[in-house]
């Protein structure tokens, strides 16, 4: 982030350093609701939970939770046919 952007939005620095939004809340998932996802997999959800638990930085864990399954959640169109 450039200095101009930081001057316009100084709260970015505070939220980046604390791992919390400036309003004090924890990072929340931005993933679609399970019913709105194009593809659902217990293995993917277990992997997210396992890896996220090992990431010590709250912001990085939040980013992983949202980015790792992004293509599956929003792009893949999956159905089973007999």
ZIHU-V282998 format. One record per residue. N is the residue number from 1. RES is the residue in one letter. SS is DSSP state (2 for helix, 1 for strand, 0 for the rest). OMEGA is omega in radians with two decimals (NA if undefined). D_CENTER is the distance of its C-alpha to the mean C-alpha in Angstrom with 2 decimals. Layout:
n=N res=RES ss=SS omega=OMEGA d_center=D_CENTER
n=N res=RES ss=SS omega=OMEGA d_center=D_CENTER
//
This chain:
n=1 res=X ss=0 omega=-3.13 d_center=19.47
n=2 res=X ss=0 omega=-3.13 d_center=23.16
n=3 res=X ss=2 omega=3.12 d_center=25.49
n=4 res=X ss=2 omega=3.13 d_center=26.10
n=5 res=X ss=2 omega=3.12 d_center=22.50
n=6 res=X ss=2 omega=3.11 d_center=22.49
n=7 res=X ss=2 omega=-3.14 d_center=25.77
n=8 res=X ss=2 omega=-3.07 d_center=24.50
n=9 res=X ss=0 omega=-3.10 d_center=21.33
n=10 res=X ss=0 omega=3.13 d_center=22.20
n=11 res=X ss=2 omega=3.11 d_center=19.59
n=12 res=X ss=2 omega=-3.11 d_center=17.03
n=13 res=X ss=2 omega=-3.13 d_center=18.90
n=14 res=X ss=2 omega=-3.11 d_center=18.96
n=15 res=X ss=2 omega=-3.14 d_center=15.28
n=16 res=X ss=2 omega=-3.10 d_center=14.61
n=17 res=X ss=2 omega=-3.06 d_center=17.33
n=18 res=X ss=2 omega=-3.07 d_center=16.73
n=19 res=X ss=0 omega=3.11 d_center=13.04
n=20 res=X ss=0 omega=3.01 d_center=13.44
n=21 res=X ss=0 omega=-3.10 d_center=13.73
n=22 res=X ss=0 omega=3.09 d_center=17.41
n=23 res=X ss=0 omega=3.07 d_center=18.18
n=24 res=X ss=0 omega=-3.11 d_center=17.58
n=25 res=X ss=0 omega=3.07 d_center=14.77
n=26 res=X ss=0 omega=3.06 d_center=11.93
n=27 res=X ss=0 omega=3.14 d_center=8.32
n=28 res=X ss=0 omega=-3.12 d_center=7.54
n=29 res=X ss=0 omega=3.08 d_center=5.31
n=30 res=X ss=0 omega=3.14 d_center=5.91
n=31 res=X ss=0 omega=3.04 d_center=6.89
n=32 res=X ss=0 omega=3.06 d_center=10.66
n=33 res=X ss=0 omega=-3.09 d_center=12.90
n=34 res=X ss=2 omega=3.14 d_center=14.25
n=35 res=X ss=2 omega=-3.13 d_center=17.47
n=36 res=X ss=2 omega=-3.13 d_center=16.10
n=37 res=X ss=0 omega=3.13 d_center=14.46
n=38 res=X ss=0 omega=-3.09 d_center=16.89
n=39 res=X ss=0 omega=3.11 d_center=16.66
n=40 res=X ss=0 omega=-3.11 d_center=16.13
n=41 res=X ss=0 omega=3.08 d_center=16.77
n=42 res=X ss=2 omega=-3.14 d_center=17.33
n=43 res=X ss=2 omega=3.11 d_center=17.23
n=44 res=X ss=2 omega=-3.14 d_center=13.69
n=45 res=X ss=2 omega=3.11 d_center=12.58
n=46 res=X ss=2 omega=3.11 d_center=14.87
n=47 res=X ss=2 omega=3.11 d_center=13.62
n=48 res=X ss=2 omega=-3.12 d_center=9.99
n=49 res=X ss=2 omega=-3.11 d_center=11.79
n=50 res=X ss=2 omega=-3.10 d_center=14.31
n=51 res=X ss=2 omega=-3.13 d_center=12.43
n=52 res=X ss=2 omega=3.13 d_center=9.98
n=53 res=X ss=2 omega=-3.12 d_center=13.34
n=54 res=X ss=2 omega=-3.12 d_center=14.87
n=55 res=X ss=0 omega=-3.06 d_center=12.64
n=56 res=X ss=0 omega=-3.13 d_center=14.51
n=57 res=X ss=0 omega=-3.09 d_center=12.66
n=58 res=X ss=2 omega=-3.13 d_center=10.33
n=59 res=X ss=2 omega=3.12 d_center=8.55
n=60 res=X ss=2 omega=3.09 d_center=8.39
n=61 res=X ss=2 omega=3.11 d_center=7.30
n=62 res=X ss=2 omega=3.12 d_center=4.25
n=63 res=X ss=2 omega=3.12 d_center=3.94
n=64 res=X ss=2 omega=-3.12 d_center=5.39
n=65 res=X ss=2 omega=-3.10 d_center=3.99
n=66 res=X ss=2 omega=-3.04 d_center=2.39
n=67 res=X ss=2 omega=-3.07 d_center=5.46
n=68 res=X ss=0 omega=-3.09 d_center=7.85
n=69 res=X ss=0 omega=-2.99 d_center=8.82
n=70 res=X ss=2 omega=-3.11 d_center=8.70
n=71 res=X ss=2 omega=3.12 d_center=12.46
n=72 res=X ss=2 omega=-3.09 d_center=13.40
n=73 res=X ss=2 omega=-2.92 d_center=11.84
n=74 res=X ss=2 omega=-3.00 d_center=13.39
n=75 res=X ss=0 omega=-3.08 d_center=16.12
n=76 res=X ss=0 omega=3.04 d_center=17.95
n=77 res=X ss=0 omega=-3.01 d_center=20.78
n=78 res=X ss=0 omega=3.00 d_center=22.03
n=79 res=X ss=0 omega=3.11 d_center=25.15
n=80 res=X ss=0 omega=3.11 d_center=27.93
n=81 res=X ss=0 omega=3.11 d_center=31.52
n=82 res=X ss=0 omega=NA d_center=34.70
//
